Amino acid sequence: MQKLNRDIGSSFYKLIDNDTEYHALKAQKIDFGFGNGIYYSGRNAILALLKNIEKSQNLEVIWLPEYYCDTVINLIEKNFKKVKQYSLNPFEFNQEPNIEDFANKNDVVILNNFWGLSTFRQLANHTNRAIVIEDHSHGWLSKQSLQSKADYCFCSLRKTYPIPLGAIIWKPNSEKNPNLYEDAHDDSIIKAYEKFSQSMELKRSFIKEHNNNLKSSYLGLLNQGEELLSISNNYTKPTKGFFELVNTFIQFNPNPIKEKHLNYVQENLAESQHFKIIKRDGFTPFGLLMLFKNEKIFLSFKQHLIHYNIYPAHLWPNNKLSSQWKFLFNIHVDFRYNIEDISYLVEKINVWSKNNV
């Protein structure tokens, strides 16, 4: 197959009503069913939760997993005095951290649903424990998120939907809306939203009109948006238009399309000694998760895919793991792509595997 200009695995572009991929997404609807609060970003959402918990009780320690998004770690360490980390293997999904071994009832423990494959069964049996917040940013609408026993959950929605920004907080099994906002002007988040919006507009032209001259421009705007997002340190109430945008998308379930595409990948992908596909029976992962043990080979694989306009995301490059298999790529296989695109992806991975025996 020839090169595609679809940038498989890369950032989202703006969709409109008559797009085929938008119709594919809208075909699967779900009633989320819980009261929720909408925020500009996942960083805003977790900051709102933690600040409001701190206001209502004596908050001693915030516990984070060792393997976690470094921008979230930096945000929490900037705003709170006592932040500690607990150890776990993010690739052993049957293992759960026993929070009573390290946290007391005045602490907050953040549990991460790693790529939609983690479970937290122990929470159902404990009441006199730390406050538990689950991060479902890589597991939106997973069974675990819909059946959570945590005190609160949050999710960064821009990782799942074609929206410039967006995040959500909810209290499991509750109709109460946790609208925890700060009356503050957050200039950086507004500017970030503008940059991400402009980037998505330009990328739409790149994808739909095959305007290759726009690639550097939309990527530049994307990077500017990320830089502005990283300095946001508030949780102000979004605009009415932003609420409407997010509420439009959270009724759509992207997971059936992911599952269909991942089944195709698993049926057609050649085995390799250099990587393992991360999956779990009965669960739909965030994307195509490829785990390597050799960093040099890992980077060689990345360069091979980029040559063919396929962009794997490294999760997370600033985290250090002691396990033998520890270099992780995620490749998006969502509603933006059809089976022809997924076949192209599989073909290029198989070419690499054939040349790297």
KETOR-222850 format. One record per residue (C-alpha): residue number from 1; x, y, z. Coordinates in steps of 0.1 Angstrom, whole numbers. Layout:
N
+-----+-------+-------+-------+
! pos !     u !     v !     w !
+-----+-------+-------+-------+
! NUM !     X !     Y !     Z !
...
+-----+-------+-------+-------+
! end
This chain:
357
+-----+-------+-------+-------+
! pos !     u !     v !     w !
+-----+-------+-------+-------+
!   1 !     0 !     0 !     0 !
!   2 !    11 !    36 !    -6 !
!   3 !    17 !    61 !    21 !
!   4 !   -15 !    75 !    37 !
!   5 !   -18 !   112 !    48 !
!   6 !   -41 !   102 !    77 !
!   7 !   -15 !   104 !   103 !
!   8 !   -25 !    72 !   120 !
!   9 !   -22 !    74 !   158 !
!  10 !   -17 !   112 !   158 !
!  11 !   -39 !   140 !   172 !
!  12 !   -76 !   145 !   164 !
!  13 !   -89 !   167 !   137 !
!  14 !  -123 !   186 !   136 !
!  15 !  -153 !   165 !   125 !
!  16 !  -185 !   177 !   110 !
!  17 !  -219 !   160 !   107 !
!  18 !  -215 !   145 !    72 !
!  19 !  -181 !   129 !    79 !
!  20 !  -181 !    91 !    76 !
!  21 !  -160 !    88 !   108 !
!  22 !  -184 !   110 !   127 !
!  23 !  -213 !    88 !   117 !
!  24 !  -193 !    58 !   128 !
!  25 !  -188 !    73 !   162 !
!  26 !  -225 !    84 !   166 !
!  27 !  -237 !    49 !   157 !
!  28 !  -229 !    37 !   192 !
!  29 !  -247 !    56 !   219 !
!  30 !  -247 !    51 !   257 !
!  31 !  -264 !    67 !   286 !
!  32 !  -236 !    77 !   310 !
!  33 !  -262 !    79 !   338 !
!  34 !  -242 !    97 !   365 !
!  35 !  -242 !   133 !   376 !
!  36 !  -211 !   150 !   364 !
!  37 !  -190 !   181 !   364 !
!  38 !  -174 !   193 !   331 !
!  39 !  -139 !   209 !   331 !
!  40 !  -115 !   223 !   305 !
!  41 !   -88 !   196 !   312 !
!  42 !   -80 !   166 !   333 !
!  43 !   -55 !   187 !   352 !
!  44 !   -83 !   212 !   361 !
!  45 !  -106 !   183 !   371 !
!  46 !   -81 !   166 !   395 !
!  47 !   -71 !   199 !   410 !
!  48 !  -107 !   208 !   417 !
!  49 !  -113 !   175 !   434 !
!  50 !   -82 !   176 !   456 !
!  51 !   -86 !   213 !   466 !
!  52 !  -122 !   207 !   476 !
!  53 !  -113 !   176 !   496 !
!  54 !   -86 !   197 !   514 !
!  55 !  -112 !   223 !   523 !
!  56 !  -135 !   198 !   539 !
!  57 !  -111 !   176 !   559 !
!  58 !   -76 !   173 !   573 !
!  59 !   -58 !   160 !   542 !
!  60 !   -25 !   144 !   551 !
!  61 !    -9 !   126 !   521 !
!  62 !   -19 !   123 !   484 !
!  63 !    -7 !    90 !   470 !
!  64 !     0 !    86 !   433 !
!  65 !    11 !    55 !   414 !
!  66 !    48 !    55 !   405 !
!  67 !    39 !    49 !   368 !
!  68 !    18 !    79 !   360 !
!  69 !    15 !   110 !   337 !
!  70 !    44 !   133 !   348 !
!  71 !    24 !   165 !   340 !
!  72 !    -2 !   154 !   365 !
!  73 !    24 !   145 !   391 !
!  74 !    40 !   180 !   386 !
!  75 !     7 !   197 !   390 !
!  76 !    -1 !   179 !   423 !
!  77 !    34 !   184 !   437 !
!  78 !    31 !   221 !   429 !
!  79 !    -1 !   226 !   448 !
!  80 !     1 !   202 !   478 !
!  81 !    28 !   197 !   504 !
!  82 !    27 !   160 !   511 !
!  83 !    27 !   138 !   479 !
!  84 !    40 !   103 !   479 !
!  85 !    41 !    74 !   454 !
!  86 !    32 !    38 !   458 !
!  87 !    47 !    10 !   437 !
!  88 !    29 !   -14 !   413 !
!  89 !    34 !   -32 !   380 !
!  90 !    12 !   -14 !   355 !
!  91 !    12 !   -45 !   332 !
!  92 !    -1 !   -69 !   359 !
!  93 !   -38 !   -61 !   357 !
!  94 !   -48 !   -88 !   383 !
!  95 !   -26 !   -72 !   409 !
!  96 !   -42 !   -44 !   429 !
!  97 !   -25 !   -20 !   453 !
!  98 !   -36 !   -27 !   489 !
!  99 !   -42 !     9 !   499 !
! 100 !   -45 !     0 !   536 !
! 101 !    -8 !   -10 !   536 !
! 102 !     3 !    26 !   530 !
! 103 !   -26 !    50 !   533 !
! 104 !   -48 !    61 !   563 !
! 105 !   -83 !    75 !   563 !
! 106 !   -70 !   111 !   561 !
! 107 !   -52 !   104 !   528 !
! 108 !   -62 !   105 !   492 !
! 109 !   -52 !    77 !   469 !
! 110 !   -53 !    81 !   431 !
! 111 !   -58 !    48 !   412 !
! 112 !   -51 !    48 !   375 !
! 113 !   -71 !    25 !   352 !
! 114 !   -41 !    16 !   330 !
! 115 !   -54 !    17 !   293 !
! 116 !   -88 !     5 !   304 !
! 117 !   -75 !   -29 !   316 !
! 118 !   -72 !   -24 !   354 !
! 119 !   -97 !   -35 !   380 !
! 120 !  -101 !   -23 !   416 !
! 121 !  -123 !   -50 !   433 !
! 122 !  -111 !   -44 !   468 !
! 123 !  -128 !   -10 !   472 !
! 124 !  -162 !   -26 !   475 !
! 125 !  -153 !   -42 !   508 !
! 126 !  -137 !   -12 !   526 !
! 127 !  -154 !    18 !   541 !
! 128 !  -130 !    32 !   568 !
! 129 !  -102 !    39 !   543 !
! 130 !   -86 !    67 !   524 !
! 131 !  -106 !    87 !   499 !
! 132 !  -101 !    70 !   465 !
! 133 !  -101 !    88 !   432 !
! 134 !   -99 !    68 !   400 !
! 135 !   -84 !    81 !   368 !
! 136 !  -102 !    67 !   337 !
! 137 !   -85 !    89 !   311 !
! 138 !   -73 !    58 !   292 !
! 139 !  -105 !    38 !   300 !
! 140 !  -135 !    60 !   293 !
! 141 !  -167 !    40 !   293 !
! 142 !  -149 !     9 !   303 !
! 143 !  -168 !   -16 !   326 !
! 144 !  -145 !    -4 !   354 !
! 145 !  -155 !    32 !   350 !
! 146 !  -192 !    25 !   348 !
! 147 !  -192 !     1 !   378 !
! 148 !  -166 !    19 !   399 !
! 149 !  -168 !    18 !   438 !
! 150 !  -144 !    48 !   442 !
! 151 !  -154 !    80 !   459 !
! 152 !  -148 !   100 !   428 !
! 153 !  -137 !    94 !   392 !
! 154 !  -123 !   117 !   365 !
! 155 !  -113 !   114 !   329 !
! 156 !   -95 !   136 !   303 !
! 157 !  -119 !   133 !   274 !
! 158 !   -98 !   149 !   247 !
! 159 !   -78 !   116 !   246 !
! 160 !  -110 !    99 !   233 !
! 161 !  -130 !   124 !   214 !
! 162 !  -123 !   150 !   186 !
! 163 !  -126 !   180 !   210 !
! 164 !   -99 !   207 !   217 !
! 165 !  -101 !   202 !   254 !
! 166 !  -125 !   185 !   279 !
! 167 !  -126 !   165 !   311 !
! 168 !  -152 !   151 !   334 !
! 169 !  -157 !   143 !   371 !
! 170 !  -183 !   120 !   385 !
! 171 !  -193 !   104 !   418 !
! 172 !  -202 !    67 !   411 !
! 173 !  -238 !    57 !   416 !
! 174 !  -248 !    92 !   423 !
! 175 !  -270 !   117 !   404 !
! 176 !  -253 !   146 !   421 !
! 177 !  -233 !   170 !   399 !
! 178 !  -199 !   176 !   415 !
! 179 !  -196 !   211 !   400 !
! 180 !  -165 !   222 !   420 !
! 181 !  -154 !   255 !   404 !
! 182 !  -131 !   283 !   414 !
! 183 !  -141 !   318 !   405 !
! 184 !  -108 !   326 !   388 !
! 185 !   -96 !   338 !   354 !
! 186 !   -75 !   312 !   337 !
! 187 !   -60 !   329 !   307 !
! 188 !   -37 !   300 !   299 !
! 189 !   -65 !   274 !   295 !
! 190 !   -85 !   298 !   273 !
! 191 !   -55 !   303 !   250 !
! 192 !   -47 !   266 !   250 !
! 193 !   -83 !   259 !   239 !
! 194 !   -79 !   284 !   211 !
! 195 !   -46 !   269 !   199 !
! 196 !   -60 !   233 !   200 !
! 197 !   -91 !   245 !   181 !
! 198 !   -70 !   261 !   154 !
! 199 !   -48 !   230 !   152 !
! 200 !   -78 !   208 !   147 !
! 201 !   -92 !   231 !   120 !
! 202 !   -59 !   230 !   101 !
! 203 !   -55 !   193 !   105 !
! 204 !   -90 !   188 !    90 !
! 205 !   -78 !   206 !    59 !
! 206 !   -47 !   184 !    59 !
! 207 !   -68 !   152 !    61 !
! 208 !   -98 !   161 !    40 !
! 209 !   -82 !   183 !    14 !
! 210 !   -48 !   166 !    13 !
! 211 !   -31 !   199 !    19 !
! 212 !     3 !   186 !    30 !
! 213 !    16 !   222 !    35 !
! 214 !    -4 !   225 !    67 !
! 215 !    13 !   198 !    86 !
! 216 !    40 !   219 !   103 !
! 217 !    14 !   246 !   111 !
! 218 !   -11 !   223 !   128 !
! 219 !    17 !   206 !   147 !
! 220 !    31 !   240 !   158 !
! 221 !    -3 !   250 !   172 !
! 222 !    -7 !   217 !   189 !
! 223 !    26 !   221 !   207 !
! 224 !    17 !   257 !   217 !
! 225 !   -15 !   244 !   232 !
! 226 !     3 !   217 !   252 !
! 227 !    27 !   243 !   266 !
! 228 !    -2 !   266 !   276 !
! 229 !   -21 !   237 !   291 !
! 230 !     9 !   227 !   313 !
! 231 !     9 !   261 !   331 !
! 232 !   -29 !   261 !   338 !
! 233 !   -34 !   260 !   376 !
! 234 !   -71 !   267 !   381 !
! 235 !  -104 !   250 !   378 !
! 236 !  -127 !   278 !   366 !
! 237 !  -161 !   271 !   351 !
! 238 !  -162 !   266 !   314 !
! 239 !  -184 !   285 !   290 !
! 240 !  -219 !   274 !   280 !
! 241 !  -207 !   265 !   245 !
! 242 !  -180 !   243 !   260 !
! 243 !  -205 !   224 !   281 !
! 244 !  -226 !   218 !   250 !
! 245 !  -197 !   205 !   230 !
! 246 !  -186 !   180 !   257 !
! 247 !  -221 !   168 !   264 !
! 248 !  -226 !   161 !   227 !
! 249 !  -197 !   137 !   226 !
! 250 !  -200 !   119 !   260 !
! 251 !  -231 !   101 !   248 !
! 252 !  -211 !    83 !   221 !
! 253 !  -193 !    51 !   229 !
! 254 !  -160 !    46 !   209 !
! 255 !  -151 !    12 !   223 !
! 256 !  -170 !   -11 !   199 !
! 257 !  -151 !     3 !   169 !
! 258 !  -118 !     0 !   188 !
! 259 !  -126 !   -36 !   196 !
! 260 !  -134 !   -44 !   160 !
! 261 !  -101 !   -29 !   148 !
! 262 !   -81 !   -46 !   175 !
! 263 !   -96 !   -80 !   166 !
! 264 !   -84 !   -74 !   131 !
! 265 !   -50 !   -65 !   143 !
! 266 !   -47 !   -96 !   165 !
! 267 !   -58 !  -119 !   137 !
! 268 !   -33 !  -105 !   111 !
! 269 !    -3 !   -92 !   131 !
! 270 !    28 !  -114 !   128 !
! 271 !    45 !  -124 !   161 !
! 272 !    78 !  -108 !   170 !
! 273 !   103 !  -115 !   197 !
! 274 !   108 !   -78 !   202 !
! 275 !    74 !   -67 !   214 !
! 276 !    43 !   -80 !   232 !
! 277 !     7 !   -69 !   226 !
! 278 !    -9 !   -58 !   259 !
! 279 !   -44 !   -70 !   262 !
! 280 !   -68 !   -86 !   287 !
! 281 !   -97 !  -110 !   279 !
! 282 !  -131 !   -93 !   283 !
! 283 !  -117 !   -57 !   282 !
! 284 !  -113 !   -32 !   254 !
! 285 !   -79 !   -14 !   257 !
! 286 !   -73 !    23 !   249 !
! 287 !   -56 !    14 !   217 !
! 288 !   -30 !   -10 !   202 !
! 289 !    -5 !   -13 !   231 !
! 290 !    29 !   -26 !   222 !
! 291 !    55 !   -33 !   249 !
! 292 !    92 !   -36 !   242 !
! 293 !   122 !   -45 !   264 !
! 294 !   150 !   -31 !   242 !
! 295 !   151 !     7 !   239 !
! 296 !   172 !     8 !   208 !
! 297 !   148 !   -16 !   190 !
! 298 !   119 !     4 !   204 !
! 299 !   132 !    36 !   189 !
! 300 !   140 !    19 !   156 !
! 301 !   104 !     6 !   154 !
! 302 !    91 !    42 !   160 !
! 303 !   112 !    56 !   132 !
! 304 !   100 !    29 !   108 !
! 305 !    64 !    38 !   115 !
! 306 !    68 !    75 !   113 !
! 307 !    83 !    70 !    78 !
! 308 !    49 !    57 !    69 !
! 309 !    29 !    84 !    86 !
! 310 !    21 !    62 !   116 !
! 311 !    27 !    79 !   150 !
! 312 !    29 !    58 !   181 !
! 313 !    27 !    75 !   215 !
! 314 !    53 !    67 !   241 !
! 315 !    36 !    62 !   275 !
! 316 !    52 !    76 !   296 !
! 317 !    88 !    85 !   287 !
! 318 !    97 !   101 !   320 !
! 319 !    87 !    71 !   341 !
! 320 !   113 !    46 !   351 !
! 321 !   103 !     9 !   355 !
! 322 !   124 !   -19 !   369 !
! 323 !   106 !   -46 !   349 !
! 324 !   123 !   -62 !   319 !
! 325 !    95 !   -52 !   295 !
! 326 !    90 !   -15 !   301 !
! 327 !    89 !     6 !   268 !
! 328 !    53 !    11 !   258 !
! 329 !    37 !    25 !   226 !
! 330 !     0 !    32 !   221 !
! 331 !   -13 !    35 !   186 !
! 332 !   -49 !    48 !   182 !
! 333 !   -72 !    25 !   163 !
! 334 !  -104 !    44 !   168 !
! 335 !  -134 !    57 !   147 !
! 336 !  -112 !    79 !   126 !
! 337 !  -100 !    48 !   107 !
! 338 !  -115 !    21 !    87 !
! 339 !  -104 !   -15 !    80 !
! 340 !   -83 !    -4 !    51 !
! 341 !   -64 !    20 !    74 !
! 342 !   -59 !    -7 !   100 !
! 343 !   -48 !   -31 !    73 !
! 344 !   -22 !    -5 !    63 !
! 345 !   -10 !    -3 !    99 !
! 346 !    -7 !   -41 !   103 !
! 347 !    12 !   -43 !    70 !
! 348 !    38 !   -18 !    80 !
! 349 !    43 !   -34 !   114 !
! 350 !    47 !   -68 !    97 !
! 351 !    73 !   -54 !    73 !
! 352 !    93 !   -42 !   103 !
! 353 !    90 !   -76 !   121 !
! 354 !   101 !   -94 !    90 !
! 355 !   132 !   -73 !    88 !
! 356 !   140 !   -75 !   125 !
! 357 !   140 !  -112 !   133 !
+-----+-------+-------+-------+
! end
